[in-house]
């Protein structure tokens, strides 16, 4: 009974009334054998109905077929046309689309034929309850469709809820990865600069104490800047402009005794803050890789703007990709750059310079151009 309530939404007492009603119809007959046969048929119907609920697969269709046969028998022999209502409730819960429409059509067709058969043969008991028979017939038409659509909606809502839950998990995972990349790019560059300045100050400490003091002062300033950036990133996760990242890149290149050459305008036009932030982070990583692995003396940063894209090219004159293959040049940093660019539909191209001396990284992100508003015709 609890399963019936779950499937149909009907109260337990309503089901008890439906269970008692066919026995009331059987009691209208005076012959004992007719009453006994009717009672047996009713009991068989409810047993099959219960089995249809607890079984799965092809057995469900077998029991429903038997239930339809019993419903036809009861309508013709005992003028009881209400078993089709039981079937209507059950058929609406069939999940298979083809199975649902097949059983729905068979049950509805059987109800129409048997009711018309009783009316043509002037069955007094059936004719006397035509208003109720008509209501039963309308319920047999509407209830399966309503129940089927309700179950389908609940199923889709459940899928949507699961999808939203998985999406939340993916968003959280992506946010963790983004924070990890931000920390890697921000701290990686600053710590590299701190390491370079520390080595430089150590070498200058004996021969040129004044210059060593300057380097140590810069070292303290770099550490303060790194701490400030980390705090800002964790608390507000604010974006940075490409101009600021270029200034920091020039600092670390200068500390590594690498000449920096800038070509193009760093002030991007009609570009979203997110895309500019991704471009800046990729520039950080590219410069960090040059300082760590390239052994270069010159780094050229070129900025180009097309109608649809912003293109950042970072090229060095170092030892090239072949000599740095085993030094993790394609490690976490390059992977992080690709992941960032994929997020904004950008792309990265890593290649050797034509003469084999040096590496070129081409970073491309979409340019979000604002279309001018059309003037109203006057």
C-alpha positions as CSV (number, residue, x, y, z in Angstrom):
1,X,0.0,0.0,0.0
2,X,2.9,2.4,0.7
3,X,4.2,1.6,-2.7
4,X,0.8,2.4,-4.2
5,X,0.7,5.7,-2.4
6,X,4.2,6.6,-3.6
7,X,3.4,5.7,-7.2
8,X,-0.1,7.3,-7.4
9,X,-0.3,9.9,-4.6
10,X,-3.7,8.5,-3.5
11,X,-4.5,8.0,0.2
12,X,-4.5,4.5,1.7
13,X,-8.3,4.8,2.4
14,X,-9.0,5.6,-1.3
15,X,-7.2,2.4,-2.3
16,X,-9.3,0.5,0.3
17,X,-12.5,1.9,-1.2
18,X,-11.3,0.8,-4.7
19,X,-10.6,-2.7,-3.3
20,X,-14.0,-3.1,-1.7
21,X,-16.0,-1.7,-4.6
22,X,-15.7,-4.7,-7.0
23,X,-17.0,-7.0,-4.2
24,X,-20.0,-4.8,-3.8
25,X,-20.8,-5.3,-7.5
26,X,-20.4,-9.1,-7.2
27,X,-22.9,-9.1,-4.3
28,X,-25.6,-7.9,-6.7
29,X,-25.8,-11.3,-8.3
30,X,-27.9,-14.0,-6.7
31,X,-26.3,-17.1,-8.0
32,X,-23.7,-18.6,-5.7
33,X,-21.3,-19.9,-8.5
34,X,-21.4,-16.5,-10.2
35,X,-20.5,-14.7,-6.9
36,X,-17.7,-17.2,-6.1
37,X,-16.3,-17.0,-9.7
38,X,-16.4,-13.2,-9.5
39,X,-14.6,-13.1,-6.1
40,X,-11.9,-15.4,-7.4
41,X,-11.4,-13.2,-10.5
42,X,-11.1,-10.1,-8.3
43,X,-8.6,-11.7,-6.0
44,X,-6.5,-12.9,-8.9
45,X,-6.6,-9.3,-10.3
46,X,-5.3,-7.8,-7.1
47,X,-2.6,-10.5,-6.8
48,X,-1.5,-9.8,-10.3
49,X,-1.6,-6.1,-9.6
50,X,0.7,-6.5,-6.6
51,X,3.1,-8.7,-8.7
52,X,3.2,-6.1,-11.4
53,X,4.4,-3.6,-8.8
54,X,7.2,-5.8,-7.3
55,X,8.5,-7.4,-10.5
56,X,10.8,-5.9,-13.2
57,X,11.5,-6.3,-16.9
58,X,9.3,-8.4,-19.2
59,X,7.4,-9.9,-16.3
60,X,5.7,-6.5,-15.7
61,X,4.2,-6.5,-19.3
62,X,3.1,-10.1,-18.7
63,X,1.2,-9.2,-15.6
64,X,-0.3,-6.1,-17.2
65,X,-1.5,-8.1,-20.1
66,X,-3.2,-10.5,-17.7
67,X,-4.8,-7.6,-15.8
68,X,-6.2,-6.1,-19.0
69,X,-7.7,-9.5,-19.8
70,X,-9.3,-9.6,-16.3
71,X,-10.6,-6.1,-16.8
72,X,-12.3,-7.1,-20.1
73,X,-13.8,-10.2,-18.4
74,X,-15.2,-8.2,-15.5
75,X,-16.7,-5.6,-17.8
76,X,-18.5,-8.1,-20.0
77,X,-19.5,-10.7,-17.4
78,X,-20.2,-8.5,-14.4
79,X,-20.7,-5.0,-15.8
80,X,-17.7,-3.8,-13.7
81,X,-15.8,-1.3,-15.8
82,X,-13.6,0.2,-13.2
83,X,-10.5,-2.0,-13.3
84,X,-9.3,0.1,-16.2
85,X,-8.8,2.9,-13.6
86,X,-6.4,0.6,-11.7
87,X,-4.5,0.0,-14.9
88,X,-4.5,3.7,-15.8
89,X,-2.7,4.4,-12.5
90,X,-0.1,1.7,-13.1
91,X,0.5,2.3,-16.8
92,X,1.3,6.0,-16.1
93,X,4.4,4.7,-14.2
94,X,5.8,2.8,-17.1
95,X,9.2,4.5,-17.9
96,X,9.7,3.0,-21.3
97,X,8.1,5.3,-23.9
98,X,7.2,2.5,-26.3
99,X,5.9,0.3,-23.6
100,X,3.8,3.1,-22.1
101,X,2.1,4.1,-25.3
102,X,1.5,0.5,-26.3
103,X,-0.2,-0.4,-22.9
104,X,-2.0,2.9,-22.8
105,X,-3.5,2.3,-26.2
106,X,-4.5,-1.4,-25.4
107,X,-6.1,-0.5,-22.1
108,X,-8.0,2.5,-23.6
109,X,-9.1,0.5,-26.6
110,X,-10.2,-2.4,-24.5
111,X,-12.2,0.0,-22.3
112,X,-14.0,1.6,-25.2
113,X,-14.9,-1.8,-26.8
114,X,-16.2,-3.5,-23.7
115,X,-18.2,-0.5,-22.6
116,X,-19.8,-0.1,-26.0
117,X,-20.4,-3.9,-26.0
118,X,-22.3,-3.6,-22.7
119,X,-24.3,-0.6,-23.9
120,X,-25.3,-2.4,-27.2
121,X,-26.4,-5.5,-25.3
122,X,-28.4,-3.3,-22.9
123,X,-26.6,-4.5,-19.7
124,X,-28.9,-3.0,-17.1
125,X,-26.2,-2.6,-14.4
126,X,-23.7,-1.0,-16.7
127,X,-26.3,1.3,-18.3
128,X,-27.6,2.5,-14.9
129,X,-24.1,3.7,-14.0
130,X,-23.2,5.4,-17.3
131,X,-22.2,8.8,-15.7
132,X,-19.7,7.0,-13.5
133,X,-18.5,4.8,-16.4
134,X,-18.0,8.0,-18.4
135,X,-15.9,9.5,-15.5
136,X,-13.9,6.3,-15.3
137,X,-13.3,6.4,-19.0
138,X,-12.1,10.0,-18.9
139,X,-9.8,9.2,-16.0
140,X,-8.4,6.2,-18.0
141,X,-7.6,8.7,-20.8
142,X,-6.1,11.5,-18.7
143,X,-4.5,9.8,-15.7
144,X,-1.8,7.8,-17.6
145,X,-0.6,10.9,-19.5
146,X,-0.6,13.0,-16.4
147,X,1.3,10.4,-14.3
148,X,3.8,9.7,-17.1
149,X,4.5,13.4,-17.6
150,X,4.8,13.9,-13.9
151,X,7.3,11.1,-13.5
152,X,9.2,12.3,-16.5
153,X,9.4,15.8,-15.1
154,X,10.6,14.5,-11.7
155,X,13.2,12.4,-13.5
156,X,14.4,15.4,-15.5
157,X,14.5,17.5,-12.3
158,X,16.5,14.8,-10.6
159,X,19.0,14.8,-13.5
160,X,19.1,18.6,-13.4
161,X,19.8,18.5,-9.7
162,X,22.6,16.0,-10.2
163,X,24.0,18.0,-13.1
164,X,24.0,21.2,-11.0
165,X,25.7,19.3,-8.2
166,X,28.4,18.1,-10.5
167,X,28.7,21.6,-12.0
168,X,29.2,23.0,-8.5
169,X,31.9,20.5,-7.9
170,X,33.6,21.3,-11.2
171,X,33.4,25.0,-10.5
172,X,34.9,24.5,-7.1
173,X,37.7,22.3,-8.6
174,X,38.3,24.9,-11.3
175,X,38.5,27.6,-8.7
176,X,41.0,25.6,-6.7
177,X,43.1,25.1,-9.8
178,X,42.9,28.7,-10.7
179,X,44.0,29.8,-7.3
180,X,46.8,27.3,-7.5
181,X,47.9,28.7,-10.8
182,X,47.7,32.3,-9.6
183,X,49.8,31.4,-6.6
184,X,52.3,29.5,-8.8
185,X,52.6,32.4,-11.3
186,X,52.7,35.2,-8.7
187,X,55.0,33.6,-6.1
188,X,57.0,31.8,-8.7
189,X,58.1,35.0,-10.4
190,X,58.7,36.9,-7.2
191,X,60.7,34.0,-5.5
192,X,62.8,33.7,-8.7
193,X,63.5,37.4,-8.5
194,X,64.3,37.1,-4.8
195,X,66.7,34.2,-5.5
196,X,68.5,36.1,-8.2
197,X,68.9,39.3,-6.1
198,X,70.1,37.3,-3.1
199,X,72.8,35.6,-5.2
200,X,73.7,39.0,-6.7
201,X,73.9,40.7,-3.2
202,X,76.0,37.8,-1.9
203,X,78.5,38.3,-4.7
204,X,78.6,42.1,-4.2
205,X,78.8,42.0,-0.4
206,X,82.6,42.0,-0.3
207,X,83.6,43.9,-3.4
208,X,80.8,46.5,-3.6
209,X,78.9,46.8,-0.3
210,X,77.0,49.9,-1.4
211,X,75.5,48.1,-4.5
212,X,74.8,45.0,-2.3
213,X,72.9,47.3,0.1
214,X,70.8,48.5,-2.9
215,X,70.1,45.0,-4.0
216,X,69.1,44.0,-0.5
217,X,66.8,47.0,-0.4
218,X,65.2,45.9,-3.7
219,X,65.0,42.4,-2.3
220,X,63.0,43.6,0.7
221,X,60.8,45.6,-1.7
222,X,60.2,42.6,-3.9
223,X,59.3,40.5,-0.8
224,X,56.8,43.2,0.3
225,X,55.3,43.4,-3.2
226,X,54.9,39.6,-3.3
227,X,53.2,39.5,0.1
228,X,50.9,42.3,-1.0
229,X,50.0,40.6,-4.2
230,X,49.2,37.3,-2.5
231,X,47.0,39.1,0.0
232,X,45.2,40.9,-2.7
233,X,44.8,37.8,-4.7
234,X,43.4,35.7,-1.8
235,X,41.1,38.4,-0.5
236,X,39.8,40.1,-3.7
237,X,41.2,38.0,-6.5
238,X,41.5,41.2,-8.5
239,X,42.7,41.4,-12.1
240,X,45.9,43.1,-13.2
241,X,46.6,45.2,-16.3
242,X,49.1,44.1,-18.9
243,X,51.1,47.4,-18.3
244,X,51.7,46.4,-14.7
245,X,52.8,42.9,-15.7
246,X,55.2,44.3,-18.3
247,X,56.8,46.5,-15.6
248,X,57.3,43.5,-13.3
249,X,58.7,41.4,-16.2
250,X,61.2,44.1,-17.0
251,X,62.3,44.1,-13.4
252,X,63.0,40.4,-13.2
253,X,64.7,40.4,-16.6
254,X,66.9,43.2,-15.5
255,X,67.8,41.4,-12.3
256,X,68.8,38.4,-14.4
257,X,71.0,40.5,-16.7
258,X,68.6,40.0,-19.6
259,X,67.9,42.9,-21.9
260,X,64.2,43.5,-22.4
261,X,62.8,44.9,-25.7
262,X,59.1,46.0,-25.9
263,X,57.4,46.4,-29.2
264,X,53.7,47.5,-29.5
265,X,51.3,49.3,-27.3
266,X,50.7,47.6,-23.9
267,X,47.4,49.5,-23.3
268,X,44.9,47.1,-24.9
269,X,41.7,48.4,-26.3
270,X,38.2,46.8,-26.0
271,X,39.5,43.8,-24.0
272,X,37.8,42.3,-21.0
273,X,39.5,42.4,-17.6
274,X,39.5,38.6,-17.5
275,X,41.3,38.2,-20.9
276,X,43.8,40.9,-20.0
277,X,44.5,39.2,-16.7
278,X,45.0,35.8,-18.4
279,X,47.4,37.5,-20.9
280,X,49.3,39.1,-18.0
281,X,49.6,35.8,-16.1
282,X,50.9,34.0,-19.2
283,X,53.5,36.8,-19.7
284,X,54.6,36.2,-16.1
285,X,55.1,32.5,-16.7
286,X,56.8,33.0,-20.0
287,X,59.4,35.4,-18.5
288,X,59.9,33.1,-15.5
289,X,60.7,30.3,-17.9
290,X,63.2,32.4,-19.8
291,X,65.0,33.5,-16.6
292,X,65.1,29.9,-15.3
293,X,66.0,27.9,-18.5
294,X,66.9,29.9,-21.6
295,X,70.4,31.3,-20.7
296,X,69.3,34.2,-22.9
297,X,70.7,37.8,-23.1
298,X,67.8,39.4,-24.9
299,X,64.1,39.0,-24.4
300,X,61.7,40.6,-27.0
301,X,58.1,41.1,-26.0
302,X,55.8,42.0,-28.9
303,X,52.2,43.1,-28.6
304,X,49.9,43.0,-31.6
305,X,46.2,43.9,-31.9
306,X,44.0,42.5,-34.7
307,X,40.4,43.1,-35.3
308,X,39.4,40.0,-33.3
309,X,42.5,39.0,-31.2
310,X,45.3,40.3,-29.0
311,X,48.6,38.5,-29.7
312,X,51.5,38.5,-27.3
313,X,54.8,37.2,-28.5
314,X,57.7,36.5,-26.1
315,X,61.0,35.6,-27.8
316,X,64.5,35.0,-26.4
317,X,67.9,34.3,-27.9
318,X,68.8,31.5,-25.5
319,X,69.8,27.9,-26.0
320,X,66.4,26.9,-27.5
321,X,63.9,24.2,-26.8
322,X,66.1,21.2,-27.6
323,X,68.6,22.1,-24.9
324,X,65.9,22.7,-22.3
325,X,63.8,19.6,-23.0
326,X,64.9,17.9,-19.7
327,X,64.6,21.0,-17.6
328,X,60.8,21.0,-17.2
329,X,60.2,23.7,-19.7
330,X,56.9,22.1,-20.6
331,X,56.1,21.4,-16.9
332,X,53.5,23.0,-14.6
333,X,54.0,26.5,-15.9
334,X,53.3,25.8,-19.6
335,X,50.4,23.5,-18.6
336,X,49.0,26.3,-16.5
337,X,49.2,28.7,-19.4
338,X,47.4,26.4,-21.7
339,X,44.6,25.8,-19.1
340,X,44.2,29.5,-18.6
341,X,44.0,30.2,-22.3
342,X,41.5,27.4,-22.9
343,X,39.2,29.0,-20.3
344,X,39.0,32.2,-22.4
345,X,39.1,30.4,-25.8
346,X,42.7,31.5,-26.4
347,X,45.6,29.5,-27.7
348,X,49.4,29.1,-27.2
349,X,52.1,28.2,-29.7
350,X,55.6,27.2,-28.5
351,X,58.3,27.0,-31.1
352,X,62.0,27.3,-31.8
353,X,63.4,30.4,-33.5
354,X,64.4,29.8,-37.2
355,X,68.2,29.5,-36.5
356,X,67.6,27.2,-33.5
357,X,69.0,29.8,-31.1
358,X,66.1,30.8,-28.9
359,X,62.4,30.1,-28.2
360,X,59.3,31.9,-29.2
361,X,56.0,31.8,-27.3
362,X,52.9,33.2,-29.1
363,X,49.9,33.8,-26.8
364,X,46.6,34.7,-28.4
365,X,43.4,35.7,-26.7
366,X,40.1,36.9,-28.2
367,X,39.5,40.6,-28.4
368,X,36.0,41.6,-27.3
369,X,35.2,44.5,-29.6
370,X,32.3,46.7,-28.6
371,X,30.1,47.5,-31.5
372,X,29.2,51.2,-31.9
373,X,25.6,51.9,-31.3
374,X,23.6,52.7,-34.5
375,X,22.2,56.2,-34.7
376,X,18.5,56.5,-34.8
377,X,17.2,57.5,-38.2
378,X,15.5,60.8,-38.2
